[in-house]
Amino acid sequence: MYAETELTSPDPSYEFDLRNGTVAPESTAAWYLARTADAFEFPDDSDAYIAYDDTLSPGGCEEGIDSEPVTTLKFDDLEEWRPFCIRSANGKDIAIVHLIDAPTTSESVTVSVRHYRRTA
């Protein structure tokens, strides 16, 4: 588990390692958030949800994934500081992410990530 951490991927050959709160070379993190020119990609065995406002908690993430899961995370859908979350395949890890800066203004992508791990 780690507190809010700001991470920048300089280009699409890097991804966000959600479990460790770092930026890593593509295809090296087991639980990742990758990016294309206009969207994020996450592991097929993980679940995601986009919040309707600027707040999101682990419980809200769980509820959102159970009721309104998403399969795409387009940058345009994440404007206005709308957080999204990803739940790991085993259900123990949740990452809550805010998009800070996307390729419309530069090649790099910057996010803020909070990681939670269920111990029970």
Backbone as a ProteinNet text record, in pm:
[ID]
protein_1_A
[PRIMARY]
MYAETELTSPDPSYEFDLRNGTVAPESTAAWYLARTADAFEFPDDSDAYIAYDDTLSPGGCEEGIDSEPVTTLKFDDLEEWRPFCIRSANGKDIAIVHLIDAPTTSESVTVSVRHYRRTA
[TERTIARY]
84.1	0	88.4	48.7	120.5	22.3	65	-17.7	-17	-83.2	-92.1	47.3	72.3	201.9	182.9	256.9	249.4	355	310.6	399.2	386	497.6	496.1	557.9	482.6	532.6	579.8	709.1	760.6	708.5	673.4	620.3	555.2	487.1	414.4	500.4	631.3	715.3	732.2	668.3	668.7	525.5	510	378.6	388.2	272.5	267	254.3	346.9	342.9	254.6	129.6	31.1	61.5	117.1	145	259.6	358.8	477.2	482.4	391.9	390.7	510	548	662.9	628.9	718.5	710.4	810.8	766.4	851.1	848.3	953.2	950	828.9	775.1	657.4	675.1	568.7	562.3	649.7	685.4	765.9	689.2	576.5	498	385.7	364.8	259.1	121	104.3	-22.9	5.5	-41.4	3.1	-112.8	-77.5	-162.6	-75	-106.2	-30.1	-106.6	-46.6	-114.5	-88.4	-186.7	-173.1	-175.8	-200.5	-206.4	-329.3	-438.1	-560.7	-632.7	-568.6	-637.4	-537.6	-589.2	-513.8	-556.4	-466.3	-495.3	-457.3	-534.2	-507.5	-522.5	-472.7	-477.8	-621	-635.3	-766.8	-834.7	-757.1	-816.5	-843.8	-824.9	-856.8	-987.4	-1047.3	-1172.3	-1149.5	-1231.8	-1216.5	-1352	-1345.9	-1464.8	-1422	-1505.3	-1480.8	-1585.1	-1539.8	-1630.8	-1701.2	-1814.6	-1891.8	-1850.6	-1780.7	-1734.8	-1587	-1535.5	-1390.8	-1347	-1436.6	-1398.5	-1421.7	-1337.8	-1352.4	-1276.7	-1343.1	-1283.1	-1272.7	-1198.8	-1194.6	-1334	-1418.7	-1554.3	-1635.8	-1620.6	-1688.9	-1639.9	-1513.4	-1456.2	-1521.6	-1527.9	-1589.1	-1734.2	-1810.1	-1950.2	-1961.9	-1876.6	-1879.8	-1844.9	-1743.3	-1704.2	-1815.6	-1880.8	-1988.6	-2112.3	-2136.4	-2258.1	-2235.6	-2121.2	-2095.2	-1949.8	-1902.7	-1763.3	-1741.6	-1619	-1582.6	-1470.6	-1463.2	-1356.3	-1258.8	-1295.7	-1206.3	-1188.6	-1069.6	-1036.2	-978.5	-1064.3	-1020.2	-990.5	-882.4	-844.2	-959.1	-1034.2	-1144.7	-1250.4	-1268.4	-1366.6	-1316.8	-1189.1	-1127.8	-1097.5	-1148.9	-1125.5	-1195.4	-1161.3	-1219.9	-1193.2	-1076.6	-1028.7	-1119.4	-1181.5	-1264.2	-1172.7	-1173.1	-1087.5	-1145.1	-1057.6	-1100.2	-1023.5	-1070	-1000.6	-988.5	-891.4	-866.6	-854.8	-921.5	-914.3	-840.7	-744.5	-664.5	-750.5	-699.2	-772.1	-806.5	-716.3	-743.6	-831.5	-866.5	-953.7	-889.3	-760.6	-693.1	-636	-606	-544.9	-642.5	-644.4	-721	-628.7	-628	-556.1	-658.3	-652.7	-737.4	-647.4	-686.3	-599.9	-671.2	-597	-642	-548	-602.5	-522.3	-490.2	-362.6	-320.8	-289.6	-214.8	-174.9	-168.8	-225.5	-229.2	-163.9	-143.1	-70.1	-124.5	-241.6	-289.5	-198.8	-126.3	-35.8	111.4	139.5	277.9	279.9	394.2	406	396.9	433.5	429.4	288	260.8	132.7	163.8	94.5	115.2	-14.6	-2.3	-116.7	-81.3	-184.6	-170	-236.6	-165.7	-216.6	-214.3	-321.5	-326.6	-350.9	-276.8	-287.7	-337.6	-432.7	-487.3	-477	-443.1	-434.3	-517.2	-607.7	-691.6	-609	-603.2	-521.1	-600.9	-731.8	-813.4	-874.8
-117.4	0	123.3	224.5	350.3	465.9	579.7	699.8	759.1	868.9	932.5	960.5	907.7	918.6	968.5	1071.5	1123.2	1052.5	998.3	923.5	976.1	977.8	1022.3	915.8	875.6	784.8	872.4	869.3	959.9	929.8	803.5	764.2	627.2	579.3	451.7	327.7	340.3	224.4	204	289.5	277	262.6	190.1	172.8	201.3	216.6	239.5	104.5	76	-45.7	-13.3	-57.5	-20.6	-80.1	-196.9	-261.3	-191.4	-141.8	-83.2	69.4	132.8	278.3	336	271.5	316.3	318.7	374.1	368.8	263.8	172.5	59.8	43.1	-17.8	-47.9	-136	-115.2	-189.5	-340.3	-405.6	-551.7	-606	-522	-572.2	-576.4	-506.5	-505.4	-608.6	-683.6	-784.9	-720.8	-612.9	-541.6	-398.7	-360.9	-238.7	-152.7	-30.5	59.8	109.9	64.8	106.1	218.5	275.3	383.5	378.3	427.7	446.9	597.7	640.9	784.1	850.3	772.5	835.5	760.2	656.7	577.3	501.5	454.2	362.9	220.5	126.3	-16.1	-81.4	-182.3	-252.6	-402	-487.3	-631.6	-681.3	-776.2	-833.2	-895.4	-944	-1008.3	-911.7	-781.5	-678.7	-610.5	-539.5	-468	-318.8	-235.5	-90.4	-21.6	99.4	182.7	328.4	413.3	557.3	626.2	708.2	779.5	893.2	934.8	1044.1	1180.7	1185.2	1312.6	1301.2	1395.1	1397.6	1320.6	1241.5	1163.4	1014.8	932.2	787.6	720.9	629.8	554.8	408.6	326.4	183.9	120.4	157.2	104.3	148.8	275	326.6	258.7	225.5	151.8	14.6	-56.8	-190.3	-183.6	-87.7	-72.6	-39.6	50.7	90.4	-24	-100	-213.8	-317.8	-338.3	-436.8	-392.5	-260.7	-213.3	-153.3	-89.3	-22.2	-38.1	-159.4	-176.6	-119.9	-80.4	-31.6	-117.9	-121.7	-196.7	-104.3	24	121.4	241.3	297.8	415.6	521.8	583.9	687.6	816.3	884	1008.4	1109.4	1118.1	1213.9	1189.4	1064.5	1031.7	1062.6	1096.4	1118.6	1265.5	1353	1496.3	1546	1665.2	1730.3	1653.6	1591.6	1527.1	1414.2	1341.9	1225.2	1107.7	1058.5	944.6	814.9	719.6	585	488.3	365.1	267.5	136.1	59.4	-73	-168.8	-282.4	-387.4	-506.4	-558.7	-671.9	-797.4	-893.9	-1018.9	-1092.9	-1088.6	-1159.5	-1078.6	-955.5	-871.6	-808.7	-829.3	-776.8	-637.1	-599.5	-469.9	-379.3	-251.8	-149.3	-30.4	23.5	147	251.4	366.4	478.7	580.2	617	695.6	822.1	932.9	1057.8	1086.6	1116.7	1162	1308.8	1341.3	1480	1546.6	1478.5	1536	1425.2	1449.7	1349.9	1403.5	1317.8	1355.9	1472.7	1523.4	1639.8	1759.8	1759.1	1870.2	1829.8	1700	1653.5	1503.9	1448.9	1305.2	1225.6	1286	1214.4	1215.7	1117.5	1109.8	1105.7	1191.1	1197.3	1161.4	1077.2	1035.5	1049.1	1049.3	1041.3	910.4	827	693.9	673	612.9	566.4	414.4	339.1	194.9	144.9	52.4	-9.4	-159.7	-227.3	-375.2	-429.6	-517.3	-583.9	-693.4	-693.9	-792.6	-915.1	-905.3	-1019.8	-1091.2
0	0	0	-76.2	-74.7	-86.7	-37.9	-40.7	-180.9	-197.1	-328.4	-382.9	-502	-565.9	-707.9	-745.7	-882.4	-966.5	-1079.8	-1169.4	-1311.8	-1385.8	-1525	-1613.5	-1714	-1817.1	-1932.3	-1966.6	-2069.6	-2209.9	-2235.7	-2366	-2352.1	-2456.9	-2445.1	-2419.1	-2422.9	-2392.6	-2242.1	-2162.6	-2016.3	-1966.9	-1857.3	-1796.7	-1647.5	-1585.9	-1442.3	-1372.3	-1281.9	-1200.7	-1080.9	-1086.1	-983.9	-847.4	-843.4	-715.1	-640.9	-714.5	-651.8	-656.5	-730.2	-738.1	-810.4	-921.7	-999.2	-1148.3	-1225.4	-1371.5	-1415	-1502.4	-1542.2	-1694.1	-1749.9	-1892.6	-1925.9	-2043.6	-2089	-2072.2	-2028.3	-2012.1	-1899.7	-1801.7	-1690	-1558.1	-1549	-1425.3	-1435.3	-1328.2	-1326.8	-1325.5	-1249.4	-1242.4	-1284.9	-1401.5	-1466.9	-1517	-1551.3	-1625.6	-1739.3	-1860	-1978.3	-2047.4	-2152.3	-2221.5	-2369.8	-2443.2	-2586.8	-2608.4	-2731.2	-2758.9	-2697.5	-2674.5	-2626.1	-2514.6	-2458.2	-2355.7	-2269.9	-2156.2	-2070.9	-2102.5	-2078.4	-2090.2	-1958.8	-1919.1	-1793.8	-1819.3	-1730.2	-1754.6	-1777	-1867.4	-1899.4	-1778.5	-1683	-1566.5	-1451.1	-1473.8	-1375.1	-1414.6	-1319.1	-1342.1	-1321.3	-1388.8	-1376.2	-1365.9	-1312.4	-1295.2	-1302.4	-1365.9	-1371.5	-1284.3	-1190.8	-1100.6	-1173.4	-1119.2	-1177.8	-1126.7	-1013.3	-959.9	-925.3	-848.4	-823.8	-699.6	-639.8	-522.9	-549.3	-491.6	-505.4	-391.5	-324.4	-214.2	-255.9	-182	-214	-214.5	-118	-114.8	-234.9	-273.2	-392.2	-518.4	-519.7	-633	-644	-533.9	-532.9	-581.3	-528.1	-568.2	-716.2	-763.6	-904.3	-997.9	-962.1	-1045	-1048.2	-934.7	-930.8	-1007.9	-1015.1	-1081.4	-1220	-1243.4	-1370.6	-1415	-1436	-1478.7	-1618.6	-1645.9	-1779.5	-1835.7	-1966.3	-2032.2	-2103.3	-2117	-2178.5	-2086.9	-2091.8	-2012.3	-2105.8	-2185	-2278.9	-2203.4	-2243.8	-2177.7	-2178	-2288	-2296.6	-2188.6	-2147.4	-2043.7	-1903.3	-1891.5	-1759.6	-1733.8	-1818.2	-1800.1	-1674.7	-1634.7	-1518.4	-1389.5	-1384	-1261.6	-1215.8	-1310.1	-1274.9	-1244.8	-1122.4	-1090	-1146.3	-1161.2	-1197.9	-1109.6	-1106.1	-1023.9	-1098.3	-1053.8	-1109	-991.5	-1003.8	-901.1	-960.7	-887.3	-934.7	-948.7	-1021.7	-1046.9	-918.4	-820	-694.4	-599.3	-636.2	-556.1	-434.5	-414.8	-296.1	-315.2	-438.3	-465.4	-538.6	-498.3	-567.6	-586.6	-708.2	-736.3	-778.2	-713.9	-752	-821.8	-942.7	-1031	-1077.1	-1081.6	-1142.8	-1259.5	-1374.6	-1488.1	-1465.7	-1465.4	-1445.6	-1578	-1664.2	-1792.6	-1896.3	-2014.7	-2121.7	-2248.5	-2346.7	-2468	-2547.2	-2516.8	-2589.9	-2566.1	-2454.1	-2425.3	-2431.4	-2427.7	-2435.4	-2463.3	-2490.1	-2513.7	-2385	-2274.2	-2147.3	-2089.2	-2004.5	-1933.7	-1784.9	-1709.1	-1565.4	-1494.4	-1392.4	-1312	-1164.2	-1083.6	-939.6	-899.8	-820.7	-787.1	-636	-584.3	-445.9	-451.7	-374.7	-376.5	-241.2	-247	-126.3	-140.3	-32	-33.1	81.3	46.5	145.7	211.5	342.5	412.9	456.2	458.8	502.1	383.6
[MASK]
++++++++++++++++++++++++++++++++++++++++++++++++++++++++++++++++++++++++++++++++++++++++++++++++++++++++++++++++++++++++

